[in-house]
Amino acid sequence: MTMKKLSTYVTVALATILSSCGTATKVIIPTSKTLPTVEDNYSIIWAGSGESYIFHEGNYVRNASNDYSFEVVQRRYKNSWKSIKNMHRIHPDYDGRAGEREQTMFFGIDFSKEGEKIISQISSSLGSGTGISDNEFRAQVIQFSVDNMSSFSPFNTMRITQDYKYEEGILLETVELFKLTDGKETPFAKIEERAVIFRPITLENAPTKFQ
């Protein structure tokens, strides 16, 4: 398979999942009669970028046209997180077959403790699943089945491995797409994300002025 055909294969397959995030008939963010506040949760904004790779002949190969920048508003409640992710594909060679350039996703995670492990239940606009984390949420892995995927699709599962480097203000994340069949994983693609953290601050004066 040539790289051109492989790239086409990737974008067509991704369209099945990602384009659904931008449809008018699909509710991306759960509805609520009340707006979230900054008082009842710990809010973080992550801003960063994702480098795309496709699995080809036993190795991951860069697929720069599917790279993206993103922002995540993450609201941490007592035993649950609610995150809204906005993605932007700005590469001039992006062909649109993986959905709109601008995409929005929702991730809700509920945590519970089983012995020494922190177990999570994931409900998102992409699918649902489970995860595991340490007590301080520094190293977290979540995995979920992708909704409405054809049996012919090269992937049906996503795994997100997160490394929260709080003291450095950085989040490193690997998003893997693979086909899970009878316990066997067949790699398809991955995205390496890096983001920096933003929290509320006070300023002594205006940070910019007209030059």
DRENNURO-999607 format. One line per 8 residues: number of its first residue (from 1); their letters; for each residue x negated, y negated, z of N, C-alpha, C. Coordinates in steps of 0.05 Angstrom, whole numbers, plus 5000, padded with zeros to 4 digits. Atoms other than C-alpha are relative to their C-alpha. Layout:
N
NUM> A> X Y Z X Y Z X Y Z | ...
This chain:
211
1> MTMKKLST> 4983 5024 5000 5000 5000 5000 4982 4975 5000 | 5016 5024 5001 4971 4932 4980 5008 4982 5023 | 4994 5019 4978 4967 4875 5031 5024 4983 4993 | 4977 5017 5008 5017 4835 4990 5026 5015 5005 | 4976 4985 4995 5068 4892 4992 5004 5005 5030 | 4998 4996 4972 5052 4904 5065 5012 4976 5014 | 4990 5025 4988 5065 4831 5082 5030 4997 4994 | 4971 5001 5007 5132 4835 5044 5016 5019 5018
9> YVTVALAT> 4988 4980 4983 5149 4898 5083 5004 4990 5028 | 4999 5011 4972 5134 4862 5149 5023 4980 5002 | 4981 5022 4998 5176 4800 5135 5029 5010 4996 | 4973 4990 5004 5236 4839 5109 5010 5014 5026 | 4993 4985 4976 5235 4884 5171 5006 4981 5023 | 4997 5020 4978 5227 4825 5219 5026 4985 4997 | 4976 5015 5005 5286 4791 5186 5024 5012 5014 | 4977 4986 4988 5333 4844 5214 5004 4991 5029
17> ILSSCGTA> 4998 5008 4972 5317 4823 5285 5000 4970 5004 | 5004 5028 4994 5295 4751 5282 5021 4982 4988 | 4980 5017 5012 5345 4722 5234 5026 5000 5015 | 4976 4998 4984 5401 4746 5279 5000 4980 5023 | 5001 5019 4978 5376 4697 5332 5010 4973 4992 | 4992 5027 5009 5396 4638 5289 5028 4999 4988 | 4974 5000 5012 5466 4658 5268 5020 4985 5017 | 4980 5017 4986 5525 4614 5286 5019 5017 5017
25> TKVIIPTS> 4981 4984 4986 5567 4673 5310 4988 5014 5024 | 5013 4986 4978 5515 4700 5360 4994 4980 5022 | 5005 5017 4978 5512 4669 5429 4971 5006 5010 | 5028 4995 4992 5437 4661 5445 4997 4997 5030 | 5003 5007 4972 5442 4629 5514 5026 5005 5015 | 4975 4995 4986 5493 4654 5565 5014 4974 5008 | 4985 5025 4994 5548 4602 5576 5004 4997 5030 | 4996 5007 4972 5559 4567 5642 5014 4973 5002
33> KTLPTVED> 4985 5025 4996 5606 4512 5667 4983 4979 5015 | 5018 5018 4985 5549 4482 5709 4973 5000 4987 | 5027 5003 5011 5482 4456 5686 4979 5008 5021 | 5022 4993 4980 5417 4483 5718 4988 4974 5011 | 5013 5023 4987 5382 4436 5766 4971 5008 5006 | 5028 4994 4993 5310 4430 5787 4998 5007 5030 | 5000 4995 4972 5330 4439 5860 5004 5029 5007 | 4993 4973 4992 5357 4510 5859 4982 5021 4987
41> NYSIIWAG> 5018 4981 5012 5299 4542 5821 4973 4988 4997 | 5027 5010 5006 5225 4537 5806 4997 5001 4970 | 5000 5002 5029 5220 4512 5735 4972 4996 4989 | 5026 5002 5014 5159 4520 5689 5006 4997 4971 | 5000 5001 5029 5149 4500 5617 4973 5010 4990 | 5024 4989 5014 5100 4541 5576 5000 4990 4972 | 5002 5009 5028 5074 4513 5510 4975 5013 4989 | 5023 4987 5011 5029 4552 5464 5004 5009 4971
49> SGESYIFH> 4999 4991 5027 5019 4591 5400 4997 5031 4999 | 5002 4971 5004 5023 4663 5374 4987 5007 4974 | 5014 4990 5024 4975 4697 5325 5011 5027 4993 | 4986 4976 5009 5009 4751 5284 4980 5020 4987 | 5015 4979 5012 4979 4818 5264 5019 5022 4991 | 4985 4977 5009 5005 4878 5225 4982 5024 5001 | 5016 4975 4998 4983 4950 5234 4998 5013 4973 | 5005 4990 5027 4951 4976 5171 4975 5018 5000
57> EGNYVRNA> 5021 4980 5002 4910 5040 5161 4984 5002 5026 | 5013 4995 4974 4895 5048 5235 4990 4976 5014 | 5010 5024 4987 4878 4976 5251 5020 4977 4997 | 4983 5024 5002 4913 4910 5265 4986 4979 4982 | 5011 5019 5020 4903 4860 5208 5015 4973 5003 | 4988 5026 4997 4915 4785 5213 5021 4994 4979 | 4978 5008 5018 4980 4759 5182 5008 4972 5007 | 4999 5028 4991 4971 4684 5191 5026 4986 4992
65> SNDYSFEV> 4976 5014 5009 5033 4664 5152 5024 5003 5019 | 4979 4995 4980 5076 4692 5209 4992 4989 5027 | 5007 5013 4975 5040 4653 5264 5021 4980 5008 | 4981 5019 4991 5081 4607 5306 4990 4985 5025 | 5003 5014 4974 5079 4554 5361 5026 5004 5015 | 4976 4995 4984 5129 4558 5418 4999 4985 5026 | 4997 5011 4973 5155 4529 5483 5020 5018 5014 | 4982 4984 4984 5188 4568 5539 5007 4984 5025
73> VQRRYKNS> 4990 5011 4975 5231 4538 5594 5007 5023 5018 | 4997 4977 4982 5226 4588 5651 5010 4991 5027 | 4989 5008 4974 5271 4580 5711 5000 5025 5018 | 5004 4978 4981 5253 4625 5770 5019 4996 5024 | 4983 5000 4977 5309 4638 5819 4990 5021 5020 | 5010 4983 4978 5303 4682 5882 4991 5027 4990 | 5008 4973 5010 5303 4750 5848 5006 5003 4970 | 4995 4998 5028 5314 4732 5776 4987 4976 4985
81> WKSIKNMH> 5011 5021 5017 5284 4692 5719 5019 4997 4976 | 4985 5005 5024 5320 4659 5661 4982 4983 4982 | 5019 5014 5017 5277 4638 5602 5012 4995 4972 | 4992 5006 5028 5293 4603 5536 4975 4993 4984 | 5024 5003 5016 5241 4608 5482 5007 4988 4973 | 4997 5012 5026 5237 4563 5421 4975 5004 4983 | 5022 4994 5018 5193 4585 5363 5000 4983 4975 | 5002 5017 5023 5167 4544 5305 4978 5011 4981
89> RIHPDYDG> 5019 4990 5020 5135 4574 5243 4993 4978 4981 | 5007 5024 5016 5097 4517 5210 4980 5006 4978 | 5019 4993 5021 5050 4555 5164 5012 4995 4972 | 4988 5006 5027 5060 4531 5092 5006 5024 4983 | 4995 4976 5016 5058 4602 5065 5022 5018 5012 | 4978 4984 4988 5114 4627 5111 5024 5000 4980 | 4980 4998 5022 5167 4653 5062 5029 5002 5010 | 4972 5001 4989 5228 4653 5109 5014 5026 5002
97> RAGEREQT> 4986 4974 5000 5243 4727 5103 5001 5012 5028 | 4997 4991 4972 5234 4737 5178 5019 4982 5016 | 4982 5018 4987 5288 4686 5192 4993 4971 4997 | 5005 5028 5002 5291 4611 5200 4973 4993 5013 | 5025 5010 4988 5228 4572 5216 5003 4994 5029 | 4994 5007 4972 5261 4549 5280 5018 5021 5012 | 4984 4979 4987 5286 4604 5327 5002 4996 5030 | 4996 5002 4971 5314 4607 5397 5007 5028 5011
105> MFFGIDFS> 4995 4974 4987 5314 4668 5443 5004 4996 5030 | 4994 5001 4972 5339 4681 5513 4990 5026 5013 | 5009 4977 4984 5308 4728 5566 5009 4997 5029 | 4992 5000 4972 5341 4744 5632 4988 5024 5014 | 5013 4978 4986 5302 4786 5683 5010 5001 5029 | 4992 4996 4972 5329 4813 5749 4980 5019 5013 | 5021 4985 4987 5278 4839 5799 5011 5014 5025 | 4994 4985 4975 5283 4892 5854 4975 5015 5008
113> KEGEKIIS> 5024 4986 4990 5232 4929 5897 5006 5029 5005 | 4998 4971 4995 5223 5004 5896 4973 5009 5011 | 5026 4994 4988 5168 5024 5945 4982 4976 4999 | 5019 5022 5003 5108 4982 5928 5002 4987 4972 | 4998 5010 5027 5131 4968 5857 5023 4980 4997 | 4979 5018 5008 5171 4909 5830 5011 5008 4973 | 4987 4990 5024 5220 4935 5779 5018 4978 4989 | 4983 5020 5012 5256 4891 5730 5019 5012 4980
121> QISSSLGS> 4980 4993 5021 5319 4897 5687 5002 4976 4981 | 5001 5021 5019 5316 4857 5623 5026 5000 4983 | 4977 5004 5018 5376 4829 5585 4993 4975 4983 | 5009 5022 5018 5358 4786 5524 5017 4999 4975 | 4986 5003 5026 5384 4761 5458 4989 5020 4979 | 5011 4980 5018 5340 4815 5426 5008 5028 5007 | 4994 4973 4991 5357 4875 5468 4996 5002 5030 | 5002 4997 4972 5354 4904 5538 4981 5023 5007
129> GTGISDNE> 5019 4980 4993 5305 4946 5577 4991 4996 5029 | 5011 5000 4973 5261 4951 5640 4971 4990 5000 | 5027 5009 4998 5195 4927 5666 4988 5005 5027 | 5014 4996 4974 5144 4929 5723 4981 4977 5004 | 5017 5022 4994 5104 4876 5758 4987 5004 5027 | 5011 5001 4973 5058 4864 5817 5016 4980 5017 | 4984 5015 4981 5084 4828 5878 5000 4970 4994 | 5003 5028 5006 5059 4759 5855 5006 4993 4971
137> FRAQVIQF> 4994 5004 5028 5081 4767 5783 4976 4989 4984 | 5024 5008 5015 5010 4760 5756 4997 5018 4975 | 5002 4981 5022 5010 4823 5712 5027 5013 4997 | 4973 4990 5004 5077 4842 5682 5003 5013 4973 | 4995 4987 5026 5099 4890 5628 5030 5005 4999 | 4971 4995 5005 5170 4892 5600 5003 5013 4973 | 4995 4986 5025 5196 4938 5546 5030 5003 4996 | 4972 4998 5005 5263 4939 5512 5006 5009 4972
145> SVDNMSSF> 4991 4992 5027 5300 4970 5454 5012 4976 4986 | 4990 5022 5017 5317 4923 5397 5027 5007 4990 | 4973 4995 5009 5391 4917 5382 5003 5000 4970 | 4991 5000 5028 5422 4933 5315 4978 5005 4979 | 5021 4993 5019 5360 4962 5282 5008 5025 4984 | 4995 4977 5018 5368 5009 5222 4981 5022 5007 | 5017 4977 4996 5340 5079 5228 4976 4999 4981 | 5022 5003 5019 5296 5060 5169 4980 4978 5007
153> SPFNTMRI> 5017 5022 4992 5265 5001 5205 4973 5012 5010 | 5026 4991 4990 5190 5008 5221 4996 4996 5030 | 5002 5003 4971 5203 4988 5293 5029 4999 5012 | 4974 5001 4985 5259 4994 5345 4996 4992 5029 | 5006 5005 4972 5223 4975 5409 4979 4977 5001 | 5020 5021 4995 5185 4914 5436 4989 5003 5028 | 5013 5000 4974 5135 4913 5493 4984 4974 5003 | 5013 5025 4994 5111 4848 5524 4982 5003 5025
161> TQDYKYEE> 5019 4998 4978 5048 4850 5567 4990 4972 5007 | 5006 5028 4992 5037 4786 5607 4978 4999 5021 | 5021 5005 4980 4976 4761 5645 5002 4970 5008 | 4996 5027 4990 4994 4700 5686 4975 4991 5016 | 5023 5011 4987 4931 4662 5703 5008 4973 5012 | 4988 5024 4989 4965 4612 5749 4979 4978 5007 | 5020 5019 4992 4902 4580 5777 4987 4985 4977 | 5011 5013 5024 4878 4565 5706 5022 4986 4984
169> GILLETVE> 4978 5012 5015 4947 4543 5682 5004 5013 4973 | 4999 4987 5026 4947 4595 5627 5016 5026 5002 | 4986 4975 5003 4992 4652 5605 4990 5014 4974 | 5008 4983 5023 4964 4707 5559 5021 5022 4997 | 4979 4981 5005 5015 4752 5527 4996 5015 4974 | 5000 4984 5025 5015 4809 5477 5027 5011 4995 | 4974 4990 5008 5079 4825 5441 4996 5022 4979 | 5004 4977 5018 5079 4895 5409 5027 5009 4988
177> LFKLTDGK> 4977 4989 5013 5130 4920 5358 4993 5028 4990 | 5007 4973 5008 5132 4995 5348 5026 5017 4998 | 4978 4981 5002 5177 5054 5330 4996 5021 5021 | 5000 4980 4979 5193 5098 5389 5019 5023 4993 | 4984 4976 5008 5216 5168 5370 4991 5024 5017 | 5006 4977 4983 5220 5225 5420 4975 4996 5017 | 5022 5006 4982 5170 5191 5465 4974 4992 4985 | 5024 5006 5016 5120 5179 5408 5001 4971 4989
185> ETPFAKIE> 5001 5028 5009 5099 5107 5391 4985 4999 4973 | 5013 5006 5026 5083 5086 5319 4997 4970 4998 | 5004 5029 5001 5051 5016 5318 5009 4988 4974 | 4991 5014 5024 5079 4966 5269 4987 4972 4999 | 5011 5027 5000 5057 4895 5289 4997 4991 5029 | 5003 5012 4974 5035 4852 5347 4995 4970 4997 | 5006 5028 4998 5029 4779 5367 4985 4994 5025 | 5016 5008 4977 4976 4751 5413 5007 4971 5006
193> ERAVIFRP> 4992 5027 4992 5003 4691 5450 4982 4988 5022 | 5014 5014 4979 4968 4639 5492 5015 4974 5005 | 4984 5024 4994 5005 4584 5529 4988 4986 5025 | 5008 5015 4976 4990 4529 5580 5025 4992 5016 | 4977 5005 4983 5034 4512 5639 5004 4970 5004 | 4993 5028 4994 5070 4446 5651 5020 5000 5024 | 4983 5003 4977 5101 4426 5718 5005 4970 5004 | 4995 5028 4995 5133 4360 5742 4977 4987 5015
201> ITLENAPT> 5020 5016 4986 5084 4306 5762 5010 4971 5002 | 4994 5029 4999 5086 4233 5782 4976 4986 4988 | 5020 5016 5013 5047 4181 5743 4996 4973 5013 | 5005 5026 4988 5013 4119 5770 5008 4977 4982 | 4992 5021 5020 5029 4081 5706 5007 5014 4974 | 4993 4989 5026 5051 4091 5634 4976 5014 4988 | 5023 4985 5010 5007 4145 5602 4990 4990 4973 | 5009 5010 5026 5005 4111 5533 5011 4971 4997
209> KFQ> 4990 5026 5006 5014 4042 5505 4994 4994 4970 | 5004 5007 5028 5019 4010 5436 4973 4988 4995 | 5027 5010 5007 4951 3998 5404 5001 4980 4977
